[in-house]
Amino acid sequence: MDKGINRRTLGVLAAGGAIGVGLGGCDRAGKTEVAIKSRQFPGDFVWGVATAAFQTEGSPTADGRGPSIWDTFEKQPGRIKDGSNADLATDSYRRYAEDVDLISGAGLKAFRFSMAWSRVLPTGAGTVNTAGLDHYDRLVDACLAKGVTPYATLFHWDLPQALQDKGGWSARDTAHSFADYAAAVAARLGDRLKHFITLNEPAVHTVFGHVLGEHAPGLKDIALLGPTTHHMNLGQGLAIQALRAAHGDLTIGTTQALQPCRQAGGGLAFWNRPAAQGLDALWNRAWLDPLLKGTYPSLMEDFLKGHVRDGDLATIRQPIDFLGVNYYAPAYVKLDLKSASHIAPGAPPQGGELDAFGRQIDPSGLGQVLEMVRRDYGNPRVLITENGCSDPFGNGPGVIDDGFRSQYLRRHLEAVKGAMEAGSRIGGYFTWTLIDNWEWDIGYTSKFGLVAMDRATGVRTPKASYAWFKGLAQSGTLPLTP
């Protein structure tokens, strides 16, 4: 799940290179509420929930699974806020049938989960681990038996450690290994698994994992920005080709973490506008442009020198059936003449609502990025593949009477409906997440689930938001109040 670009990390990113180009951005701030004409969603609108393998599965060595970069990262002292690891997580590798029962019990018709690359190919390449694929075979069948459509994400940040040892995504060979992995999954499961998501939030993985060092693999090197970005884009294009070659009836998309990039200080602070436009290029358009237009933003040219080969952009620009949009909060930046790049993180507007991460709660920002996609990228079909909020941080049990979560979801769904009424082709909404899980570098201190879990017993307890979301999925009518 994308934590967004926070005030500290924005400054570190900005220090890596000068940002001052004039690109069309999504940098305006407005009212955080969204007015809609109707509260009824279409009958074929897809209601679902999203999870990720490393955050939920546990069982890190079961059935021949190889280590991933997150297995390595979590063991390094000081990396994880509460010192925890994901060896248990939500124990979903063993308790997946209970998870599917919870999903179907809520009237949800779709389950977005990710596959652990190192379960399928323990070293990232070579011989397929049949026992690892058996798990996903069982999971897919369990979903279908309950009338739940499985949406499988192929890469949700957990690169096999063996590939990282050879350079990871900074190495061009990893793009080809990703395509081989996609082909192996499609060959085994493509007769029943028909919905694929190639990459999850590659901007987050690139920036937080390779430039800021706050996520696995924990690298801090601005020189990795270009090759990592390009090779993930290239790997995605090759994987889409491999999936379509295996089965011609697949529905294939990708998931991007999109954020409005806003100038701190509001519209009158015009001197902050170039910073906002530059971040928009790095965070949003470095992924949307090559996929949907076959080009990179001009800001990326220096970073990409020597990495883009003839034919690469044609390979990257593959037709997709949907664009997955993950949204949590806008980002704010400002001009800072004291820094080498003249950029620093900016604060959200004073007096605004903040979430547990200190980010502005602004449903209109979701409408803003959906407008950008509609206006600048040909209005592709969209699925909201992540949106949700955490309990207040802490190591205690999850909040069961979580009306704040239902309120958050309702307000953001108003933004989704508003975008649909404006012409966006939005076909579904997946909330993050099913069960309180292991939340990357902050461990178990953050809880996003519709369902709480007792880590000692594994007992799952649905929260009030679970019942609220169930009512919405069954009726398709968005309530006026949570």
N, C-alpha and C positions, 0 to 999 in steps of 0.2 A: 504494500500500500504506500502511496506517495505521501510523505509528510509535508510536502511543499518546500519551497525555498525559504528558509527562515532568515531572520535579520543577520545572523552571524555568517551563515554559509554564503549568502549572496555576496558579501564583501570579499570573501576568499575567491569566489569564482571571478568576480570582476577584476581582481588583481592580476589575473592570468593574462589579460590581453585588453588592448584598448577597444572600447565599445563606443562608437559615436556615429553610426551610420543612420541614414534616414529611411527606415523601412516602415511600411504600413503596419502598425501594431494594434493590439487590443488594449489600449492604455487608458481608457477613460473610466472614471469612477462615477457612480450614480447612486440612486436609491437602492437599498439592499432588498426591498420587497418587489415582487413581480405581480402585476395584475393579469388575470386570465378571464376569458369569456365563458369557458365551460370547465367543469371539474370532472368530466367524464372522459376516460381514456378509451381508445378504440378496443374492440373486442379481441383483436389479435395482438395487442400489445404484450410483450414478453416481460413477465415479472420474475426476477431471479435473485440469487445471492452469489457472492464471489468469495473465493478463498485462494490460498497459495500453498504449494506443497511443503516448503520448508517451514512455514509458520504453523502447519497443522499436523502433518503426518506423524512426526516422531519416528521411532524405529529406524535410526540412522544407518544401521548395518544389516538390517533384515534382508533376506533373499538376495544377497550379493550386491546391494547398493554400494557404490563407490563414494568417496568423500567429495564434497563440493567446496567451493570457496567459502561458503558460510560456515561449514563445519570447521574450517581452519580459523576463520576470523573470530568466531564466538569463543574460541579457546584462548585467544590472546588477552592477557590481563588489561583491564580498563576499557575494553572495546564495548561491552554491553553494560548499560546503565545499572542494572540490578545484579550483575554478575551471573545471570542465569544462562541456560542454553536451551536449545530446541529439541533435546533428546526425547522429551515427552510431547511437548506442544499440546495439541488437543487429542493426541493418540488416535488420529483419524486413519492411520494406516491399518490399525486393527479394528477400529470402531466405525468404519465408513458406512456400514449399513444403518447405524443409528443416525448418522448425519443425513443420509438420504431420506430416512423416515421423517426427520425434522423438517426437511425441505418440502417434501410432499405433504406433510401434515399442515404446513402453512399455506397450502394451495399454490405454491410456486411451481412454475413449469420449466424452470431452467436452472442449471447449476454450473457456474463457472469455477473450475478448479484448474490447478496447474499440474503438470507432470514433472517429476524430478528427472532431469536429463541423466544423472548418474545412476538412477535405477535402471534405465533402459540400456545405457552404454556406460558402464562403471568408470571407464577412462575417457569417456567423451567420444570415442571412435572405436572402430574394430568390431568385435563380435557382440551381437545383441544378447543381453541378459534376459532370457525367456522368463525367468521367475519374476523379474521386475515388471515386465509387461503384463504378466498374469494378473498382478494387482489391478492395473488400470482396466484390464479386460473385465474383471469382476465388478469394478466400480461402474463402468459404462453399462453393464448388464443390469446392475442394481438400480441405476437411474431409469433406464428404459422400462424396467418392470413396474416402476412406480409412476410412469407417465411424466418423468422429468427429463428434459432434453439436456444432454451433457455438452458443455462448451469447454474444450480443453486448451489451456494456454501452454505452449511448448517451452517458453523460457520466461521464468519469473525470478531472475537474478541469481539462481543457484548453479552457476557454471561448474562443470566437473573440475576438480582441482588439477587433474592431470593435464587438462587443456590450459589452465592458467599457468602451469609450470612451463608451458611452451609459448607463453606470451599472451594467452587469453584472447580477448576481443581486439587487442592491439595487433594481433597476428592475423594475416589474411586467411590462413588455413582454417581458422576457427569458423569463418563464414561457411566454408565448404563442409566442415564437420556438422554444423547445424543443419544443413540441407540433408545430409545423410541420416541424421537423427530423425528429422521430420519424415523422411521416406520410410524409415523403419517403423515408426508409429503408425503411419497410414497403411502400410502393408498389413499390419496385424489387426488394426482396429477400424480401418476406414470403411468396412462394410456396415458398421453400426454407428461409429462416431463420425458425425457429419459436420460438426461445427468446430472450427479451429481458430485460435488466436495465436499468432506467431510470437510476438514479443510483448512483454508487459513493461510499460514505462521505461523505454530505453534511455530517455534523458536522465532519469533519476539514477539508473545504474551507471551511466557514463560519468555524470558529474559527481555524485556522492561516492561512487566506488573508485574512481580513477583520478579525479582532480582534487576533491576535498578530503578523501580518505576516511570518511565517516561510515561507509558501508564496505562490505567485502567487494573487491580484494584488499581494500585499505590503502590504496595508492594515492600519492599526492604529486601529480606531475601534469602540468597544463599541456605538455607536449603530447599526452595521450588523448586529449580531447578529439583531435581530428581523426586519427586512425580508429579509435574505438567507435566513434559515431559512424564513420563510413563502413566499417566492417560489420557493424550490427545492421545497418541499412542493407548492405550487400547480402548478408546472411539471410535476412528476411526475404529479399527477392528470390534468392536461390531456393529457400524453403517453400515459398509459395509455388514455384515451378515444380518442385519435387512432389508436393501434395497433389497438385492438379494432374501430374503425370500418373500418380498412383490411383486416383479416383476422380472421375470427371464430375461428380455430383456433390462435391464438398462446398460448404459455405465458409469462406476464409476471410478473416480480418486481422487487424492489429489493434493494440491498445496503447494510447498515448496519454501522458499526464499533461493536460493542457491548463494553463493558467493565464489570466489577464496579467499583463506586465504593466504596472501603473507607475506614473511619476509621483513620487511623494510630494505632498504639499498641495495637491489638487491642480486644476487646470491653469491657475495663474502662475504656477512654478514652471514656466515653460523651459527653463534651463535644465530641468530634470528629464525632459522628454527624450533626448537621444539615448540616455541610459535605459529607459524603459523599452525603447524600440530595439536596442541592441540585445537586451535579455530575451525579448520576444523571438529574435532571430535564432539565438542559441538554444533556447528551451523548447519552443513550439515549432518553428519553421524549419529547423535543421532536420526534422523528421517528416513533417508534412510535405514540404516542397519536393524532395526527391521522390517520394512515393507517389504523389498526386500530380506533380508537374514535370518531373524529370530533371530538376535543377537543384542547386544548393543556394541558400542566401549568400549574398556577396561577402558578408562578414566571415563566413566559414572558409573563404578561399585560402588564406594564409595557413590556417590549421590543417587543411586538406592537401597541401602541396606534397606531391610524391606518393600519394595514397590512392588517388582516383585514376583508374586505368580506362583505356578505350573500351566502351561497351558496358561499363559498370552502371551508368545511370539508366541505361535501357533495361538492364537486369533488375535494378531496384524498382523501376516504375512498372510494377505488376498490377493487373486489375484486382481489386478487392471487392468483397461483397458487403462489407460494412467497415466503418471506422469506429473503434472503441474509444470512448472519451472517459477518462478518469478526472474527477474534479473534487477539490477540497477547499481551496482558498486562492485569492489573488496574491500577487507578489508586488512589493513596493520598492523602488530604487530612487536614488538621488545623486546629483552631481557632488563630487568631493575633490576639490583641487589639490588636496594633500596626498591623494593616492595616485599611483602611477597611471591607473586607467581613468582617473577622475570619476570613479563610481563608488558608491557606498550603499549599503542597505538602508532603506527608508522605513519609517514606522507607518502602520496603518492609521487611518483617521482617528483622532482622539474621540473617545466616548463610544466607539463602536463595539459591538459584541465580539468577544474573542472565544476561541475554542480552547481545549486543554493544552494545545501546542502554542498558544499565544497568537494564533492566526485569526484574521478577520473572518467572521461568519458572514458571508455575502452571497446569497443565492443568485443575485443578479450577475455575478461573475460567471456562473455557469451559462446563463443566457448569452453572455458576452462572447464566450469562446464558441458556443454553438452558432452564433451569428457570424463569427469569423470563418468557421468551417463552411457555412452556407454561402457566404459572400465571396470568399477567396478561393475555394476549392471545389466548386461545382456542385455543392449540395449533395454529397454522398449520403447513403444510408448510414445512420448513426445508431449505436447502442451506448447507453451510459453504462459502462462496465465497472465503475466503482464510484461510490459516493456514500459517505457516512460520517459519524462522529464518535469520539472516544468519551468514556467516563472521565471524570477528573483523575489525574495521575495518582497512583498509589499501589501498594502491594496487597490491599485488602480485597475482599470478594467483590464481584461485579454488582452494580446497582440494578436491582430487579425492577423497581418502580421507576423506569427511565423515561418519563414523559418528555424530557428534554430531547431524547433521540427521535421520538416520533415527531416532535415539533420540527426538528432539523430536517428530517426526511420530507415532511409535508411541504416545508418552504422551498426546498430544492426541487421537489416535484412540480411545484407551481412554476418554477423557472423552466423546467422541461416542457411543461404543457404550453407555456407562453411561447417558447421557441417553436413548438409544433404549430401553433396557431399563426406564427410568422412565416411558416413555410419549411422549417427544418424537417427532414425525413427521419424521425426518431422512432425506432421500432421496439425499444425495450429499455429496462432499467434494472441493474443489478446493484443491490446495496452491499457495502462492505461492513460487516462480514457476518457469517453464520454464528460462530462461537468465539468467545473471547480467546485470543490466540497469543502466540509469541510475536511481538511487534518489533522485529529486527533489532536495531541497536539500543532500543529502550526496553527490551525484554518483555516481562509480564506486567510492567507498570502502566500500560495503556490497554484499554478494553473497548473494542469496537463492536462486540457481538450483539446479535438479537437474542443470544442464548448465553448464559453464564455456565462456567464449568468449575467444579471443585477439583483442584489439581491433585488432591490426595486420593480421591475416590473415583474421579472421572465422571461423576454424576452431572448431567446436563439439566439446567433449569431455564426454561423459556422466560424471557423478560416481558414486560408490558409491551415493548415495541414489537416483539414477535407477534403478539395477538393483533396489534394495530396493523402491521404489514400484511398479516393474513387477511384481515377484513378488506384491505385495499386490493389485494390480489384477486380476491373472490368477486368483488363488486366492480372493480375498475373505476370506482368513483372516489376522488380525493376528498376526504372530509375537510370541513372548514376549520376544525380544531383538532388537536392531537388526541 
